[in-house]
Amino acid sequence: MSLSALSLAVLAGCASFSGNGGMDDVSRLTQASLGQRPQAHGADTSPEAVQARVRELLARPLGADQAVELALIQQPGLQARFDELAQAEAERVSAGRLPNPAISLGRLAGGGLLEVDRSLTIDLLGWLAWPARDGVAERQWRSVQWQAAVAAVGQGLAARQAWVDAVAAQQQWVLQQRLQAVADTAAELAQAMAKAGNVPALTQLREQAFQTETRLQGAQARQDALAARERLVRALGLDADAARLSLPEHLPALPDQPRSLSEAEQAAIDQRLDVQMARHAAEATAQDLGLTRATSWVNVLEAGVQDKHARGEPTQRGAELTLELPLFDFGSTRRTGAEARYRQALHRTAQVALEARSEVREAYAAYRSAYDAAQVHSRELLPLRQKISDEMLLRYNGMLIGVNELLDDARSRAMAAGQALAAQRAFWLADARLQAALAGVPARATDAADLAATLLNDAPASAAAGH
């Protein structure tokens, strides 16, 4: 090998870092699913800039999209995933560089004689197989990028769901307080009328029981609101800033038109992260199969130069070549195993695609059912309840009904508002689950990481076994 060729090989073998820890692809995949980009807290990230953005987001009631952004830029568990990506890149750079030569020195003295052995050994097969090995290391690093993207999308969707729960629980607590005011008024009125002999004692006892039950429900609603808020705080990664978190008073109104199912299945096949990861694993296994076939016959091939020097004698120089012969294993086991892994990867890809289409159809059916139910509550039942209340008030003003009937109607209207809120919450949760189905990640962020590890584990393992 000439000096220029050797220099070119050494320069080619010096793998370098990407400069951003591999976050560009993670950001692209995350933005395709969530419409927002995550941010890794690397060495070049200003903590002051991150905190300034956090304070800006918390300066006003936090919306759903802002909750997703907040989780993507500061949630500690997600940042730990990004740190794993940086570690994986360091391992990729290390594996992508040419093997170091080995120098051996020996000294033997006695009887007035001194013998010195020196040798320089190069892993020739490692140098020859460097392009293929570098490709394997690259695919392993890409796998970790997929896992980071799945974790980011899963965390964003988890933050959105936690936001829906927190706003709905807060709104339910307010409705429960209104119902409590109605119950208190009814109980006081029933007590006064019972003392005057205008209503039987049974009516008073019923109103008193309703007041007590409502008070217990209010305490539970308050606890539910606090618990939902804390779940949101964890999903957003808030700590010292948790006290500054404020939420809107109401969930967003229903969209005028629901999403369309048309092309949803094809969009899932084209865009879902789990489908793309399965394809990535199959392609990596196919490339690994080619590498296994190329190297299965020769297991160890090393070349080197050595010299031997003894005092008073001329220096002896020569070359050394070590070759492991496949006398007992001709590589058939590795070839057969690689082919089986490739077929397994293809079947797994087909299974993931099948499940993707089915999951999208199931999630859309739940989404559309929740949308229709919420529409009935918001556009039919609530307006109908309002018309009934208006009619009851007219009757009360005309002295056709008493105050008890008016309070009963107020209770019914408050309960109807609670049912409408529950339907609205169910719709927005179904919408978040549909987004998860379209993105190809589980609804919970913890499950998303497990999914990525399962889908991508086989390709790196087989690639590592190939050389």
C-alpha positions in Angstrom: 0.0 0.0 0.0 1.5 3.3 -1.0 1.8 6.2 1.4 -0.9 8.2 -0.3 -3.3 5.3 -0.3 -2.6 4.7 3.4 -3.2 8.3 4.2 -6.5 8.3 2.3 -7.6 5.2 4.2 -6.7 6.7 7.5 -8.6 9.9 6.7 -11.6 7.9 5.5 -11.6 5.9 8.7 -11.8 8.9 11.0 -15.5 9.0 11.7 -16.7 12.3 13.1 -19.6 13.5 15.2 -22.6 15.0 13.6 -22.4 18.2 15.7 -26.0 17.9 17.1 -26.0 14.4 18.5 -28.3 13.1 15.8 -31.2 15.3 16.8 -32.0 16.5 13.2 -33.6 13.3 12.2 -35.4 13.0 15.6 -36.7 16.5 15.2 -37.9 15.8 11.7 -39.8 12.6 12.7 -41.3 14.3 15.7 -42.4 17.3 13.8 -44.1 15.1 11.2 -46.2 13.5 13.9 -46.7 16.4 16.4 -46.0 19.5 14.3 -43.4 20.6 16.8 -39.7 19.9 17.3 -38.0 18.7 20.5 -34.9 20.3 21.9 -32.0 18.4 23.5 -30.1 20.1 26.3 -26.6 19.6 24.9 -23.4 21.3 25.8 -24.2 24.2 23.4 -27.7 24.7 24.8 -28.3 27.7 26.9 -30.2 26.9 30.1 -31.2 30.5 30.3 -32.8 30.4 26.9 -34.8 27.3 27.8 -36.0 28.8 31.1 -36.9 32.0 29.3 -39.1 30.0 26.9 -40.7 28.1 29.8 -41.5 31.3 31.6 -43.0 32.7 28.4 -45.3 29.7 28.0 -46.4 29.8 31.6 -47.1 33.5 31.5 -50.6 32.8 30.2 -53.1 29.9 30.5 -51.4 26.9 28.9 -53.0 25.5 25.8 -52.8 22.0 24.5 -50.1 22.8 21.8 -48.1 24.8 24.3 -48.2 21.8 26.7 -46.8 19.6 24.0 -44.0 22.2 23.3 -43.2 22.5 27.0 -42.8 18.7 27.4 -40.6 18.5 24.3 -38.1 21.1 25.5 -37.7 20.3 29.1 -39.2 17.0 30.3 -36.3 15.3 32.2 -37.2 11.8 31.2 -37.2 12.7 27.6 -34.0 14.6 27.9 -32.5 11.4 29.3 -33.5 9.7 26.1 -31.7 12.4 24.1 -28.6 11.8 26.3 -28.7 8.1 25.3 -28.7 9.3 21.6 -25.5 11.3 22.2 -23.9 8.3 23.9 -24.9 6.1 20.9 -23.3 8.5 18.5 -20.1 8.3 20.5 -20.2 4.6 20.1 -20.9 4.9 16.4 -17.9 7.2 15.9 -15.7 4.8 17.8 -16.9 1.8 15.7 -16.7 3.7 12.5 -13.0 4.4 12.9 -10.2 2.0 11.6 -8.8 -0.5 14.0 -5.6 0.7 15.7 -2.4 -1.1 14.9 -0.8 -3.2 17.7 2.8 -2.8 18.7 4.5 -5.7 20.6 7.9 -5.2 22.4 9.9 -7.9 24.0 13.3 -7.9 25.9 15.3 -10.9 27.0 18.7 -10.6 28.7 21.1 -13.1 30.3 24.6 -14.4 30.0 25.8 -11.3 28.5 23.3 -11.5 25.7 20.4 -9.1 25.0 17.6 -9.9 22.7 14.9 -7.4 21.7 11.7 -8.4 19.7 9.6 -5.7 18.1 6.5 -6.2 16.0 3.7 -4.1 14.4 0.5 -5.9 13.7 -2.5 -4.6 11.7 -5.9 -6.1 11.7 -6.0 -6.5 8.0 -9.5 -8.0 7.9 -10.7 -5.1 10.0 -9.3 -2.7 7.6 -10.7 -4.5 4.6 -14.2 -4.9 6.2 -14.2 -1.3 7.5 -16.8 0.0 5.1 -19.3 -2.8 5.9 -18.6 -2.5 9.6 -19.0 1.3 9.5 -22.4 0.7 7.8 -23.5 -1.6 10.6 -22.5 1.0 13.2 -24.4 3.6 11.3 -27.6 1.5 11.3 -27.2 0.8 15.0 -27.1 4.6 15.6 -30.1 5.1 13.4 -32.0 2.6 15.5 -31.4 4.7 18.6 -32.6 7.7 16.7 -35.8 5.9 16.0 -36.2 5.1 19.7 -35.6 8.8 20.6 -38.2 9.9 18.1 -40.8 7.4 19.4 -40.1 8.6 22.9 -40.5 12.3 21.9 -43.8 11.6 20.1 -45.1 9.5 22.9 -44.2 12.2 25.5 -45.8 14.9 23.5 -49.1 12.9 23.2 -48.9 12.0 26.9 -48.7 15.7 27.7 -51.7 16.5 25.5 -53.8 13.8 27.2 -52.7 15.0 30.6 -53.7 18.5 29.6 -57.1 17.4 28.6 -57.6 15.5 31.8 -56.4 18.5 33.9 -58.6 21.1 32.2 -61.6 18.7 32.3 -61.1 17.9 36.0 -60.8 21.6 36.8 -63.9 22.4 34.8 -65.8 19.6 36.5 -64.8 20.9 39.9 -66.3 24.3 39.0 -69.5 22.6 37.9 -69.6 20.7 41.1 -69.3 23.9 43.1 -72.3 25.3 41.3 -74.3 22.2 42.0 -73.2 22.5 45.6 -74.6 26.0 45.8 -77.9 24.8 44.4 -78.0 21.9 47.0 -77.2 24.3 49.8 -80.0 26.7 48.7 -82.5 23.8 48.4 -81.6 22.4 51.8 -81.9 25.8 53.5 -85.3 26.4 51.8 -86.6 23.0 52.7 -85.6 23.4 56.3 -87.3 26.8 56.6 -90.5 25.5 54.9 -90.5 22.4 57.1 -90.4 24.5 60.2 -93.3 26.5 58.8 -95.2 23.3 58.1 -95.3 23.9 54.3 -93.4 20.7 53.3 -93.3 17.3 55.0 -90.2 16.2 57.0 -89.4 13.6 54.2 -88.8 16.4 51.7 -86.4 18.1 54.1 -84.5 14.9 54.7 -84.2 14.2 51.0 -82.8 17.7 50.4 -80.4 17.3 53.3 -79.2 14.0 51.9 -78.7 15.5 48.5 -76.7 18.4 50.1 -74.4 15.9 51.9 -73.9 13.7 48.8 -73.1 16.8 46.7 -70.5 17.9 49.3 -68.8 14.5 49.1 -68.9 14.6 45.3 -67.4 18.1 45.4 -64.5 16.9 47.7 -63.8 14.1 45.2 -63.9 16.5 42.3 -61.4 18.7 44.0 -59.1 15.8 44.6 -59.5 14.6 41.0 -58.6 18.1 39.8 -55.5 18.2 42.0 -54.4 14.7 40.9 -54.9 15.6 37.2 -52.9 18.7 37.6 -50.0 16.9 39.2 -50.1 14.3 36.4 -49.8 17.2 34.0 -46.9 18.7 36.0 -45.0 15.4 35.6 -45.8 15.1 31.9 -44.5 18.6 31.3 -41.4 18.2 33.5 -42.2 21.1 35.8 -40.7 21.5 39.2 -40.1 24.9 40.7 -42.3 26.4 38.0 -45.3 24.2 38.8 -47.0 26.9 41.0 -47.0 29.2 38.0 -49.0 26.8 35.8 -52.5 28.1 34.9 -55.0 26.4 32.7 -57.9 27.6 30.6 -61.3 27.6 32.2 -62.8 25.3 29.5 -61.8 22.6 27.0 -61.7 23.7 23.4 -65.0 23.7 21.5 -65.6 20.7 19.2 -64.4 21.1 15.6 -67.0 22.0 13.1 -66.2 18.8 11.1 -64.6 15.6 12.3 -61.5 14.2 10.7 -62.0 12.0 7.6 -61.1 8.3 7.5 -60.2 8.6 3.8 -56.5 7.7 3.2 -56.0 7.3 6.9 -54.9 3.7 6.5 -52.4 4.5 3.7 -51.2 7.5 5.7 -50.5 5.1 8.6 -48.5 2.8 6.3 -46.5 5.8 4.9 -46.0 7.8 8.1 -46.4 5.6 11.2 -43.1 5.4 13.1 -43.5 1.7 14.0 -44.0 0.8 10.3 -41.0 2.8 9.3 -39.0 1.2 12.1 -40.0 -2.3 11.0 -38.9 -1.4 7.4 -35.6 -0.1 8.8 -35.0 -3.3 10.7 -35.7 -5.4 7.7 -33.4 -3.4 5.5 -30.6 -3.6 8.2 -31.1 -7.3 8.4 -30.9 -7.6 4.6 -27.6 -5.7 4.6 -26.3 -7.8 7.4 -27.1 -10.9 5.4 -24.8 -9.7 2.7 -22.0 -8.9 5.2 -22.4 -12.4 6.7 -22.0 -14.1 3.4 -18.9 -12.0 2.6 -17.1 -12.8 5.9 -18.3 -16.2 7.0 -15.4 -18.1 5.4 -12.6 -16.1 7.0 -13.0 -15.5 10.7 -9.6 -14.0 11.6 -7.1 -12.4 9.2 -4.3 -10.3 10.6 -1.1 -9.1 8.9 1.9 -7.4 10.4 5.6 -6.7 10.3 8.2 -7.8 12.9 11.9 -7.6 13.5 14.2 -9.4 15.9 17.4 -8.0 17.3 20.0 -9.7 19.4 23.2 -8.1 20.7 26.1 -8.7 18.5 23.9 -10.1 15.7 22.3 -8.5 12.7 18.7 -7.4 13.0 16.2 -9.9 11.5 13.1 -8.6 9.8 10.1 -10.3 8.3 6.3 -10.4 8.0 3.6 -12.3 9.9 0.2 -13.5 8.6 -2.4 -15.2 10.8 -5.3 -17.0 9.2 -8.0 -19.0 11.1 -9.0 -21.9 8.9 -12.7 -22.9 8.8 -12.0 -26.6 9.5 -15.0 -27.2 11.8 -17.4 -24.3 10.9 -17.6 -23.2 7.3 -20.0 -20.3 8.1 -23.1 -22.2 7.2 -24.6 -21.6 10.6 -24.2 -17.9 10.4 -25.6 -17.8 6.8 -28.6 -19.9 7.8 -29.3 -17.8 10.9 -29.0 -14.5 8.9 -31.5 -15.7 6.3 -33.9 -16.8 9.0 -33.6 -13.4 10.7 -34.3 -11.6 7.4 -37.4 -13.7 6.8 -38.4 -12.9 10.4 -37.9 -9.2 9.8 -40.1 -9.3 6.6 -42.9 -11.1 8.5 -42.6 -8.7 11.4 -43.0 -5.8 8.9 -46.1 -7.3 7.4 -47.5 -7.9 10.8 -46.8 -4.3 11.9 -48.5 -3.0 8.8 -51.5 -5.2 9.3 -51.9 -4.0 12.9 -51.3 -0.4 11.9 -54.3 -0.3 9.5 -56.5 -2.1 12.1 -55.5 0.2 14.9 -56.2 3.3 12.8 -59.6 2.0 12.0 -60.3 1.2 15.6 -59.1 4.5 16.9 -61.1 6.4 14.2 -64.2 4.5 15.1 -63.8 5.5 18.8 -63.0 9.1 17.7 -66.0 9.4 15.5 -68.3 7.9 18.1 -67.0 10.3 20.8 -67.5 13.2 18.4 -71.1 12.3 17.6 -71.9 11.8 21.3 -70.3 15.2 22.2 -72.2 16.8 19.4 -75.5 15.5 20.7 -74.7 16.9 24.2 -73.5 20.3 23.0 -75.9 21.0 20.1 -79.0 19.2 21.2 -79.3 18.3 24.9 -77.7 21.5 26.4 -79.8 23.8 24.2 -82.9 21.7 25.1 -82.1 22.0 28.8 -81.7 25.7 28.4 -85.1 26.0 26.8 -86.6 23.9 29.6 -85.0 26.2 32.2 -86.3 29.3 30.4 -89.8 27.8 30.4 -89.6 26.9 34.1 -88.5 30.4 34.9 -91.6 31.8 33.1 -93.8 29.4 35.0 -92.2 30.5 38.3 -92.7 34.2 37.4 -96.3 33.4 36.6 -96.7 31.6 40.0 -97.5 28.4 38.2 -94.7 26.5 40.0 -92.9 26.9 43.3 -89.3 27.4 44.1 -88.7 23.7 44.6 -89.5 22.9 41.0 -87.1 25.7 40.0 -84.3 24.3 42.1 -85.0 20.8 40.7 -84.5 22.2 37.2 -81.3 23.9 38.3 -80.0 20.6 39.5 -80.9 18.9 36.2 -79.2 21.6 34.2 -76.0 21.3 36.3 -76.0 17.5 35.8 -76.6 17.9 32.1 -73.6 20.3 31.9 -71.5 17.7 33.7 -72.5 15.0 31.2 -71.7 17.3 28.3 -68.3 18.0 29.8 -67.7 14.3 30.2 -68.6 13.7 26.5 -66.3 16.6 25.5 -63.4 15.2 27.5 -64.0 11.8 26.0 -63.8 13.3 22.5 -60.5 15.1 23.0 -59.0 12.0 24.6 -60.2 10.0 21.6 -58.6 12.7 19.3 -55.3 12.3 21.1 -55.5 8.5 20.8 -56.2 8.8 17.1 -53.1 11.0 16.8 -51.2 8.2 18.6 -52.5 5.6 16.2 -51.6 7.7 13.2 -48.1 8.3 14.6 -47.7 4.6 15.4 -46.9 5.0 19.1 -48.8 3.8 22.2 -50.9 6.3 24.1 -48.5 6.2 27.0 -44.9 7.5 26.7 -43.5 4.6 28.8 -45.0 2.1 26.4 -43.6 4.0 23.4 -40.0 3.4 24.5 -40.7 -0.3 25.0 -42.2 -0.5 21.5 -39.2 1.1 19.9 -36.8 -1.3 21.7 -38.9 -4.3 20.6 -39.0 -3.3 16.9 -35.4 -2.3 16.6 -33.7 -4.8 18.8 -33.2 -7.6 16.2 -31.5 -5.6 13.5 -28.6 -4.3 15.6 -28.2 -7.7 17.2 -28.0 -9.5 13.9 -25.7 -6.9 12.5 -23.3 -7.2 15.5 -23.2 -10.9 15.0 -22.2 -10.6 11.4 -18.6 -9.8 11.9 
